[in-house]
Every structure is written in C-alpha cells, then in structure tokens.
Amino acid sequence: MPTPEQTVIVVKKKAGHHAHHGGAWKVAYADFVTAMMALFIVLWLMNASQEVQHDIAGYFRDPKGFGTQRGSSMSGNGESLTISKDHMDLLKGKIQQALQKSPEFSKLKDYIQMTVTGEGLRIELLENEKGMFFESGQAAPTSDGRDLLVRLATEIGKLSNTILVEGHTDSKPYQSSTYSNWELSADRANSARRIMQDNGLRTNQVKEVRGFSDQQLRIPSEPDNPSNRRISIIIQYPQGASAEQVQPFPISHDLKHKG
C-alpha cells in the first residue's frame, strides 16, 4: 500500500502502427479516376453521331441558351423541339430516316424533294403523269399520299416550329368554267393541312395555306411537266432568324418523269 509521498504512474501502451501514410494516396487515386473518366468520355464522343457531337458542343458554348433552344423531345409532356436554322440539315436527315420506314418508300423516294431555303426546310411531294400523291384533277390524296402526309405530321408535330402548306399545279387548264387551277391548288393544300392536323400537327402549327396555281412552276421551261404539280410543306425557322444568314441548298430541276 503506497504511502502519501509515493506517486503512482500509469503507462498506457498505444496500439502498434508500423507507419503513418497520411491522405496523399487518396488525392492521387482521385486524380487517376478523373483522368480515366475524361478518357472514356473522349473515346465515346469520337464514336458518337454528328448530331450528338453538335449538341454537346452547343451546350458547352452556351449551356443556358442552348438548353432553352433545344427544348425536350419527350412525347406526352407538353414540350417540343425548336429547330433553328443551324439544325435544319439534321432535321432533314431525321425526316428522311422516318420516311424510309414506310414500306412504299422505294417507289416514292424519287418524288420527295427536301431543300433548305430562306424560309426553312421545304418538303415537296412531286407528281408524275399517273398521279403519285393526288389523282389528276382531284383534291383528295391517293392512299400513298395520305400515308406520307400522316408520317410527316407525326415527325413535324414533335416540333414547335410553324409550317406553311402550298399547292401548285402545272399550266394545263382545268376543264371547268367554274373551277380552275387556282381552286385546285388551294384545295389540295387544304386537304393536306387537314390530314396532317388530324394526325399529329397542332392546330396552331399551320400559319398559312397557299394556292399558287401555275404561277410558281418548278420547271418553267416545261410548264406542262407533271412535277410542276406538287404540294410543298415548309418548316419555318423560329421567329427572329435571318434568312440572309442561311446558306440555301440548290433546288434540282432534273425530275422529268413521264409516268
């Protein structure tokens, strides 16, 4: 038993550690993982489509503005894409891909022309002598014409861009004293509008329906050529886009089908 003068010292032995490594290795490991992630992203982008690459580049140039411009392509949520003049070529490719799914596309493809113009993306449905999309002299479309209009409406209805619908005829006079090519061109354009609005277009998406008769011939040197008879659907640029900033594609005049 210790006396009051004695001091009791208790020594606690620490658990053994061979060495103290610190946290430096964690920083190095995090840097390695980050570098690997960057490498995988670069490799993925190199194999991504041009559309994906363009969209990602646009996001990094203007994250806020680009997101607002692109919108959302998800159906059923009340939102839709806005296609600017910079994306019209991409839209042209998308519509072509959608039309290729039609079982009748192989026989229709030579009569569908798409060009980027000062107004927007122009989609033209050209006739042959037998009547590809509309029977000769009739305002109602053929079954092929109706099916194609429905497919176009499904794709265009996903956009917030407005459209114009035009009707054109050749220079052969309509055999009636009370009904002319003016009425026929307007009626065909309205028929196309009605079918498209019933199958995907919003009611307020069509801004104008035009009937031009034979006043804007596709092949002026051949006024009776059947390809002068056509329906044109123009997907307009968003409001505020300058037509002068658009590089138009040349319109081919080499379709001279004789039926």
Buried (B, 14 or more C-beta within 10 A) or exposed (E): EEEEEEEEEEEEEEEEEEEEEEEEEEEEEEEEEEEEEEEEEEEEEEEEEEBEEBBBEBBEEEEEEBEEBBBEEEEEEEEBBBBBBBBBBBBBBBBBEBBEEBEEBEEBEEBBBBBBBBBBBBBBBBBBEEBBBBBEBEBEBBEBBBBBBBBBBBBBBBBEBBBBBBBBBBBBEBEEEEEBBBBBBBBBBBBBBBBBBEBBBEEEBBEEBBBBBBEBBBBEEBEEBBBBBBBBBBBBBBEEBEEEEBEEBEEEBEBEBEE
